[in-house]
């Protein structure tokens, strides 16, 4: 599963609404067309398109930090198995390197490790 942050300009044009888009992959339907499995969640948060004051800039910064925290929490819940995590093998091309993402989350790593182990995953500490 992938989670993206989408911003859409309001009809007035002065603000952008924010939503999270959950991408669960795609499949080919009976007609032979590629169908994407996506769902979105509107967050009821706004950014100023062109911030004119320091307060508006601060608002945009704080709002984006909040959105990133919400996204990280959703990804952590997904990893905990709340979205029926299905283990699939990942095969990398010989020259490709996996991406490393560092997140700061308030999680009990032992509990998360146990939950992931139930589903066949292994948690490795960074730098090892």
C-alpha positions as CSV (number, residue, x, y, z in Angstrom):
1,X,0.0,0.0,0.0
2,X,1.1,3.5,-0.8
3,X,-0.2,6.7,0.7
4,X,0.1,10.0,-1.1
5,X,-0.8,13.5,-0.1
6,X,-2.9,15.4,-2.6
7,X,-3.6,19.1,-2.6
8,X,-6.6,20.5,-4.5
9,X,-7.2,24.2,-5.1
10,X,-10.6,25.3,-3.8
11,X,-13.1,26.9,-6.1
12,X,-12.3,30.4,-4.7
13,X,-8.6,29.7,-5.6
14,X,-7.1,31.1,-2.4
15,X,-6.6,27.8,-0.5
16,X,-5.7,24.2,-1.2
17,X,-7.6,21.3,0.5
18,X,-5.6,18.3,1.6
19,X,-6.5,14.6,1.3
20,X,-4.7,11.3,1.7
21,X,-4.9,8.9,-1.2
22,X,-4.5,5.2,-0.4
23,X,-3.2,3.1,-3.3
24,X,-3.7,-0.6,-3.0
25,X,-2.4,-1.6,-6.4
26,X,-4.2,-2.4,-9.7
27,X,-5.7,-5.3,-11.6
28,X,-7.1,-6.0,-15.0
29,X,-10.8,-6.3,-15.1
30,X,-12.9,-8.6,-17.3
31,X,-12.9,-6.1,-20.2
32,X,-9.1,-6.1,-20.2
33,X,-8.7,-2.6,-18.8
34,X,-6.3,-1.7,-16.0
35,X,-8.3,-0.7,-12.9
36,X,-6.5,1.1,-10.0
37,X,-7.7,0.3,-6.4
38,X,-7.6,3.6,-4.6
39,X,-9.4,5.2,-1.8
40,X,-9.1,8.8,-0.5
41,X,-9.7,10.4,2.8
42,X,-10.4,14.2,3.0
43,X,-8.6,15.7,6.0
44,X,-10.5,19.0,6.3
45,X,-7.2,20.9,6.4
46,X,-6.2,23.8,4.2
47,X,-3.1,25.5,3.0
48,X,-2.9,29.1,1.7
49,X,-1.9,29.1,-2.0
50,X,0.2,32.3,-1.8
51,X,0.8,33.1,1.9
52,X,1.0,36.8,2.3
53,X,2.0,37.0,6.0
54,X,4.3,35.2,8.3
55,X,1.2,33.8,10.1
56,X,0.0,32.2,6.9
57,X,3.4,30.7,6.2
58,X,3.5,29.4,9.7
59,X,0.0,27.9,9.3
60,X,1.1,26.1,6.0
61,X,4.3,24.7,7.7
62,X,2.4,23.4,10.8
63,X,-0.4,22.0,8.6
64,X,2.0,20.1,6.4
65,X,3.8,18.7,9.5
66,X,0.4,17.6,10.9
67,X,-0.4,15.9,7.5
68,X,2.9,14.1,7.5
69,X,2.3,12.9,11.0
70,X,-1.2,11.6,10.0
71,X,0.3,9.8,7.0
72,X,3.1,8.2,9.2
73,X,0.4,7.1,11.7
74,X,-1.6,5.5,8.9
75,X,1.4,3.7,7.5
76,X,2.3,2.4,11.0
77,X,-1.3,1.1,11.5
78,X,-1.0,-0.6,8.2
79,X,2.3,-2.2,9.2
80,X,0.7,-3.4,12.5
81,X,-1.8,-5.4,10.5
82,X,-4.9,-3.3,10.9
83,X,-5.4,-3.3,7.1
84,X,-4.8,-7.1,6.6
85,X,-1.1,-6.9,5.7
86,X,-0.3,-9.6,3.2
87,X,3.4,-10.6,3.0
88,X,4.7,-10.5,-0.5
89,X,8.3,-11.2,-1.5
90,X,10.2,-8.2,-2.9
91,X,12.7,-9.0,-5.6
92,X,15.2,-6.3,-6.4
93,X,17.2,-6.1,-9.6
94,X,20.9,-6.7,-9.1
95,X,21.8,-3.0,-9.6
96,X,18.7,-1.6,-7.8
97,X,19.0,-0.5,-4.2
98,X,16.0,-0.4,-1.8
99,X,14.9,3.0,-0.6
100,X,15.5,3.8,3.0
101,X,13.0,6.0,4.8
102,X,13.6,7.4,8.3
103,X,10.5,8.3,10.3
104,X,10.2,9.6,13.9
105,X,7.2,7.8,15.4
106,X,5.9,7.3,18.9
107,X,5.7,3.5,18.7
108,X,6.5,0.6,21.0
109,X,9.1,-1.1,18.7
110,X,8.8,-4.4,20.6
111,X,5.1,-4.6,20.1
112,X,5.4,-3.6,16.5
113,X,8.2,-6.3,16.0
114,X,5.9,-8.9,17.5
115,X,3.0,-7.9,15.3
116,X,5.1,-8.0,12.2
117,X,6.7,-11.3,13.1
118,X,3.2,-12.8,13.2
119,X,2.9,-12.0,9.5
120,X,6.3,-13.2,8.5
121,X,8.3,-9.9,8.7
122,X,11.5,-9.2,10.5
123,X,12.5,-5.8,12.0
124,X,16.2,-4.9,11.7
125,X,17.6,-2.0,13.5
126,X,19.0,0.9,11.4
127,X,22.8,0.7,10.9
128,X,23.0,-3.1,11.2
